[in-house]
Amino acid sequence: MNKTWQIRAQQAAAILLGCGLLVSVVQAEEKAAAPAEHGKPIVLPGKPAASAAAEATTKTIVLPGKLAASMAAARAKPKEPETLQPEVKQGAAPQLKTPLGPSPEVHAPGGSGHEAKRAAKPRRAKPKSMLRKPEESSHDEHGHGSEVQQVRAAVSTILHDNTDYMAHHNAGYFKTFADKQTPRATVVTCSDSRVQSEVMDKSAVNDLFMVRDIGNQLATAEGSVEYGVRHLHTPLLIFVGHAACGAIKAASTDYSKLEPAIRKELATINIPQGIDPTDGALLNVNNQVESAILKFSGEVEGGHLAILGAFYDFRNDLRQGAGKLIITNLNGETDPGKIRELMKQGQFFKYSFMR
């Protein structure tokens, strides 16, 4: 009896032990399956994937099924850009009592006229000296007066003298050269207003082919000179320098601050720095004659062109009389005595280098 009871008790204990083990196994399986079925590890944003994965292995939070599904759906939706709100809220813009008009625009003349008008500024009172009319200004050091007075007087003189010229020359006079010019000399002179053709030719019309530039140069007016010599066939080419020449004075000093075009013309005047203005003008004339002899060597050697240099002395610097035109170079000859002898003999086509 006792043995039978013991055997049954052992069997019951074994059954109970098996049931306990079975329950433990089932619970362990449920715990192992719970993270996959009911939730996922939460990975904090902003951390690298490696560190997040490592943290997930150590700290796993199991979420309820509904919450896990809701978060999964939220992850699947595209993220909207985050809007930053200012910490300090700005108040509304203050209302101006006077409304601003439209921005100023540029309108062509004759426009619609609807553009906004600017407020008129008070005008400053001009000094009395500025209120004076140009005609009322004082004369300059030459006694010419203002620019308006000078222009008015110059135009009046030009028109008056032209009328007088017409009165002394009939239509027949102009008919002789109306269709063709026949000058006897090409004259290269300075642009200086004190040097005019009437000082060397009372009737320069159709007689002198005038070429003017600063410094009476060949280089800066070469085309004009060549036209006179080779197209108009003038047998005489003469370079006329003069007293107190501004170009000579400038060329013998520092002219680096003058305008580029003026510097370009002064650069071809080959005279020493600091030379006396009269000596510089005489030297420049000799240089021009020499350059012309080289350029027109064919005409020179053929006896078709005489090249002279002259000095117009309105200050009497050479003591031969104020206003005298002095021949200073004849075909390269610069000795005054020899020049006088050649001119006396009429040897205008004999050149110094041919001796």
C-alpha positions in Angstrom: 0.0 0.0 0.0 2.7 2.4 1.0 4.8 1.4 -2.1 1.9 2.0 -4.3 1.3 5.5 -2.9 5.0 6.4 -3.2 5.1 5.4 -6.8 2.0 7.4 -7.6 3.4 10.4 -5.8 6.6 10.2 -7.8 4.7 10.0 -11.0 2.6 13.1 -10.0 5.8 15.1 -9.2 7.3 14.2 -12.5 4.2 15.3 -14.3 4.2 18.6 -12.4 7.9 19.1 -13.1 7.3 18.5 -16.8 4.5 21.0 -16.9 6.7 23.6 -15.2 9.4 23.1 -17.7 6.9 23.3 -20.5 5.6 26.6 -19.2 9.1 28.0 -18.8 9.9 27.1 -22.4 6.7 28.7 -23.7 7.4 31.9 -21.8 11.0 32.1 -23.1 9.8 31.6 -26.6 7.2 34.3 -26.2 9.8 36.7 -24.8 12.1 36.0 -27.7 9.4 36.5 -30.3 7.9 39.6 -28.6 10.4 42.2 -30.1 9.7 41.0 -33.6 6.0 40.8 -33.3 5.0 43.7 -31.1 7.7 46.5 -31.5 11.1 47.6 -32.7 14.0 49.2 -30.9 13.9 53.0 -30.8 16.9 54.6 -32.4 17.4 58.2 -31.4 17.8 60.6 -34.3 21.1 62.2 -35.1 23.2 59.2 -34.0 25.3 57.2 -36.4 23.9 53.9 -37.4 26.7 51.9 -35.8 26.3 53.5 -32.4 22.5 53.1 -32.6 22.8 49.5 -33.5 25.2 48.9 -30.6 22.8 50.7 -28.2 19.9 48.6 -29.5 21.7 45.5 -28.4 22.1 46.7 -24.9 19.0 48.8 -24.4 15.9 47.4 -26.1 12.6 49.0 -25.4 9.6 46.9 -26.4 6.6 49.0 -27.4 3.0 47.9 -27.4 1.7 46.7 -30.8 -0.5 49.7 -31.7 2.2 52.2 -30.8 4.8 50.3 -32.8 2.5 50.2 -35.8 1.7 54.0 -35.5 5.5 54.8 -35.4 6.2 52.6 -38.3 3.5 54.4 -40.3 5.0 57.8 -39.2 8.4 56.7 -40.5 7.0 55.7 -43.8 5.6 59.3 -44.4 7.9 61.8 -46.0 9.2 64.4 -43.5 8.1 67.9 -44.0 10.8 70.6 -43.7 11.0 72.0 -40.2 10.0 75.6 -39.8 12.0 77.6 -37.4 10.1 80.1 -35.4 11.9 83.3 -34.2 12.3 83.5 -30.5 11.3 87.1 -30.5 8.2 87.9 -32.4 8.3 91.1 -34.5 5.5 93.6 -34.3 3.6 94.8 -37.3 5.3 97.5 -39.5 4.4 101.0 -38.4 2.0 102.8 -40.6 3.4 106.0 -42.1 1.2 109.0 -41.9 2.3 110.1 -45.4 2.2 107.3 -47.9 5.3 106.9 -50.1 4.8 107.6 -53.8 6.2 105.4 -56.6 9.9 105.2 -57.1 11.2 107.8 -59.5 11.4 106.7 -63.1 13.0 108.0 -66.2 10.5 109.2 -68.8 11.2 110.2 -72.4 10.2 113.8 -73.3 6.5 114.0 -74.0 5.6 111.2 -71.6 2.2 110.7 -69.9 3.1 113.1 -67.1 1.8 110.7 -64.4 5.1 110.2 -62.7 5.5 111.4 -59.2 6.8 114.9 -58.8 9.7 115.5 -56.5 9.4 118.1 -53.8 10.8 121.4 -55.0 14.1 122.3 -53.2 14.6 125.9 -52.1 17.1 127.6 -54.5 20.2 129.1 -53.2 20.7 132.8 -53.9 23.6 133.1 -56.4 26.4 135.6 -55.6 26.1 138.8 -57.4 29.3 138.0 -59.4 27.6 135.0 -60.9 24.5 136.9 -61.8 26.5 139.1 -64.2 25.8 138.4 -67.9 28.7 137.3 -70.0 28.6 140.5 -72.0 29.1 142.5 -68.8 32.3 140.8 -67.7 35.5 142.7 -67.6 38.1 142.6 -70.4 41.0 140.2 -70.3 44.7 141.1 -70.4 44.5 141.5 -74.2 41.5 143.8 -74.1 39.3 141.3 -75.9 36.6 141.1 -73.3 34.5 138.0 -72.5 34.2 135.0 -74.8 30.8 136.2 -76.1 32.3 139.6 -77.0 35.3 137.9 -78.7 33.1 135.6 -80.8 30.8 138.4 -81.7 33.6 140.7 -82.7 35.5 137.9 -84.6 32.5 136.9 -86.6 31.7 140.5 -87.4 35.2 141.2 -88.5 35.3 138.1 -90.7 32.0 138.9 -92.4 32.9 142.6 -92.9 36.3 141.9 -94.4 34.8 139.2 -96.6 32.3 141.7 -97.9 35.0 144.2 -98.5 37.1 141.6 -100.3 34.1 140.8 -102.6 33.7 144.4 -103.4 37.3 144.7 -104.6 37.2 141.4 -106.7 34.7 140.8 -109.4 33.5 137.5 -110.7 36.2 137.4 -113.4 38.9 137.3 -110.7 37.4 134.2 -109.1 36.8 132.5 -112.4 40.6 132.2 -113.1 41.0 129.6 -110.3 37.4 128.4 -109.8 38.1 124.9 -111.2 41.8 124.4 -110.5 44.5 125.7 -108.2 48.0 126.5 -109.5 50.2 127.5 -106.5 53.9 128.2 -107.0 55.0 127.3 -103.5 54.1 124.8 -100.7 54.6 126.7 -97.4 54.8 124.9 -94.1 54.4 127.4 -91.3 53.5 127.4 -87.7 49.9 127.6 -86.6 50.8 130.7 -84.5 48.2 133.4 -85.2 51.0 136.0 -85.5 52.2 134.2 -88.7 50.0 134.8 -91.7 50.5 134.5 -95.4 50.1 138.2 -96.0 53.5 138.9 -94.4 55.1 137.1 -97.3 52.6 137.3 -100.1 50.0 140.1 -100.6 48.1 138.0 -103.0 48.5 134.5 -101.6 45.2 133.3 -103.2 46.0 130.5 -105.6 49.7 131.2 -105.1 50.7 129.6 -101.8 49.6 126.1 -100.8 49.5 126.6 -97.0 50.2 123.9 -94.5 50.1 124.8 -90.9 50.9 122.9 -87.7 52.7 123.6 -84.4 56.4 123.9 -85.0 56.1 124.1 -88.8 57.0 120.4 -89.2 57.1 118.0 -92.0 56.5 114.9 -89.8 53.1 115.9 -88.5 51.7 117.2 -91.8 53.6 114.9 -94.3 50.6 114.0 -96.4 49.6 117.7 -97.0 53.2 118.6 -97.9 53.5 115.6 -100.2 50.3 116.6 -102.0 51.6 120.1 -102.6 55.0 118.8 -104.0 53.9 115.8 -105.9 50.4 116.5 -107.0 50.3 120.2 -107.3 53.9 120.2 -108.5 55.0 123.3 -106.7 58.7 123.9 -107.5 59.3 125.6 -104.1 58.9 124.1 -100.6 59.6 126.5 -97.8 59.5 126.0 -94.0 58.8 129.2 -92.0 59.7 129.3 -88.3 59.2 132.4 -86.2 60.1 134.3 -83.1 58.8 133.4 -79.7 57.4 130.1 -80.9 55.4 128.3 -78.2 56.0 124.9 -79.7 59.8 125.4 -79.6 59.6 126.6 -76.0 57.5 123.5 -75.0 59.7 121.1 -76.9 62.8 122.3 -75.1 61.3 121.8 -71.7 59.4 119.0 -69.8 56.0 118.7 -71.6 55.0 115.4 -70.0 51.9 116.9 -68.4 50.4 118.2 -71.7 47.7 116.4 -73.5 48.7 113.2 -75.4 48.0 114.6 -78.9 50.1 117.7 -78.2 52.9 115.6 -76.8 52.9 113.5 -79.9 53.5 116.5 -82.1 56.1 118.0 -79.9 58.0 114.7 -79.8 59.1 115.2 -83.5 60.7 118.5 -82.8 64.4 117.5 -82.3 66.1 120.2 -80.3 68.1 120.1 -77.2 66.6 120.7 -73.8 67.0 124.2 -72.5 68.1 125.7 -75.8 67.4 129.4 -76.4 64.0 129.8 -78.1 65.4 131.7 -81.1 68.3 129.2 -81.6 65.8 126.4 -81.2 63.5 127.8 -83.9 66.5 128.2 -86.3 67.7 124.7 -85.6 64.2 123.3 -86.1 63.9 125.0 -89.5 67.2 123.4 -90.6 66.0 120.0 -89.4 62.8 120.3 -91.4 64.8 121.2 -94.6 67.1 118.3 -94.1 64.1 115.9 -93.7 62.4 117.2 -96.8 65.6 116.9 -98.9 65.7 113.2 -97.9 62.0 112.6 -98.6 61.9 114.4 -101.9 65.4 113.4 -103.1 64.1 112.5 -106.6 62.6 115.9 -107.2 65.7 117.6 -105.6 68.3 115.7 -107.7 66.2 116.2 -110.8 66.2 120.0 -110.3 62.4 120.2 -109.9 62.3 121.3 -106.3 64.0 123.9 -104.2 63.7 123.6 -100.4 64.2 126.7 -98.3 64.1 127.5 -94.6 63.0 131.0 -93.3 62.6 132.8 -90.0 59.8 135.4 -89.5 61.2 137.9 -87.0 58.3 140.0 -85.7 60.4 140.8 -82.6 63.6 141.8 -84.4 65.6 139.2 -82.5 68.1 138.9 -85.3 68.4 142.7 -85.6 67.5 142.9 -89.2 64.2 144.7 -88.7 60.9 143.9 -87.0 58.7 141.8 -89.2 61.5 140.7 -91.6 61.3 137.3 -93.3 64.9 136.0 -93.4 66.0 133.1 -95.5 68.2 130.9 -93.2 68.6 127.8 -95.2 68.8 127.2 -99.0 68.8 123.5 -100.0 70.9 122.7 -96.9 73.2 125.7 -97.1 73.0 127.6 -93.8 75.9 130.1 -94.2 74.3 133.6 -94.6 76.9 134.9 -97.0 76.7 131.8 -99.3 72.9 131.9 -99.2 73.0 135.5 -100.4 75.4 134.7 -103.2 73.3 131.7 -104.4 70.2 133.7 -104.4 71.9 136.6 -106.2 73.0 134.1 -108.9 69.6 132.5 -109.1 71.0 129.1 -108.1 67.9 127.9 -106.3 68.4 124.3 -107.4 72.0 123.9 -106.3 72.3 121.8 -103.2 75.1 121.9 -100.7 75.6 118.1 -100.9 76.1 118.3 -104.7 79.4 120.2 -104.4 
